[in-house]
Amino acid sequence: MATRSTYLILPAVAMLLSGCAMLSSSQESKLTCHIPRAVYPDTAKPLTRPATVLVRALMTTSGEAQNVTVTTSSRNAAADRAAVDAMTHATCMQTGATANPFLLTQPFVFEPQRGQ
């Protein structure tokens, strides 16, 4: 059981609106993030219903995730740990204008295995 890997690309307009960057009209900035697949542990109690975890991390100017925290728990400790582990390994790369740290919030959804 896993969530899909997610790639995010935000245009310069979104960064300007969120206050992440200040750009002149001739500059173009791109943000690309890779968030690894979160895998529900085989050793954990099987899920009987979907579990959604909302995780937040501070993405540094070098693209690493720091201060990874669960903002909304699934009420399933194994799912929460798997989501935090995936977000801990997330990376982002900012190109164009000066890189700025930012907060990234990502949902992870774990579905019960079918046919069990």
SVG drawing of the C-alpha trace seen along z (x, -y; Angstrom):
<svg xmlns="http://www.w3.org/2000/svg" viewBox="-13 -44 35 56">
<polyline fill="none" stroke="black" stroke-width="0.4" points="0.0,0.0 1.5,-3.3 0.8,-6.8 2.0,-7.9 5.2,-9.9 4.4,-13.5 6.2,-16.1 5.3,-19.7 6.1,-22.5 5.0,-26.0 5.2,-28.9 6.7,-32.2 3.3,-33.8 2.4,-31.4 5.7,-32.0 5.1,-35.8 1.5,-35.5 2.7,-33.4 5.5,-35.8 8.2,-33.2 10.1,-35.2 10.5,-38.7 11.1,-38.6 11.3,-41.1 9.2,-40.5 12.3,-39.2 13.1,-36.5 11.4,-33.1 11.6,-30.9 10.6,-27.2 10.2,-25.0 10.4,-21.2 9.8,-18.9 10.2,-15.1 8.3,-13.5 9.0,-9.8 6.3,-7.2 5.1,-6.5 4.9,-2.8 2.6,-1.4 4.7,1.2 3.9,4.9 4.4,5.5 1.7,3.1 -1.9,4.0 -3.7,4.2 -5.9,1.1 -9.6,1.5 -10.3,-1.9 -8.3,-4.6 -5.8,-6.5 -4.9,-10.1 -2.0,-11.9 -1.2,-15.6 2.6,-16.3 4.4,-19.7 8.1,-20.3 10.4,-23.3 12.2,-23.1 15.6,-24.7 17.3,-26.7 19.4,-23.6 16.3,-21.6 16.3,-19.4 13.3,-18.8 13.6,-19.9 11.2,-20.1 8.9,-17.4 5.7,-17.3 2.3,-15.7 -0.3,-18.4 -3.3,-16.1 -2.9,-12.6 -4.6,-9.5 -5.0,-8.2 -2.9,-5.3 0.7,-5.4 2.2,-3.3 0.7,-5.4 1.8,-8.6 5.4,-7.3 5.5,-6.2 4.3,-9.6 6.9,-11.4 9.6,-9.1 8.6,-9.8 8.5,-13.6 11.9,-13.5 13.3,-12.3 11.6,-14.9 13.7,-17.2 13.0,-20.5 15.0,-22.5 14.4,-26.1 15.8,-27.5 15.9,-31.1 15.7,-33.7 17.3,-33.4 16.2,-30.3 14.1,-30.9 13.1,-28.4 9.4,-27.6 6.8,-25.4 5.5,-22.4 2.4,-20.6 1.6,-17.2 -1.2,-14.7 -0.4,-11.0 -3.3,-8.5 -2.9,-4.9 -5.6,-2.5 -6.5,0.9 -5.2,3.8 -7.9,5.4 -8.7,9.1 -7.6,9.8"/>
</svg>
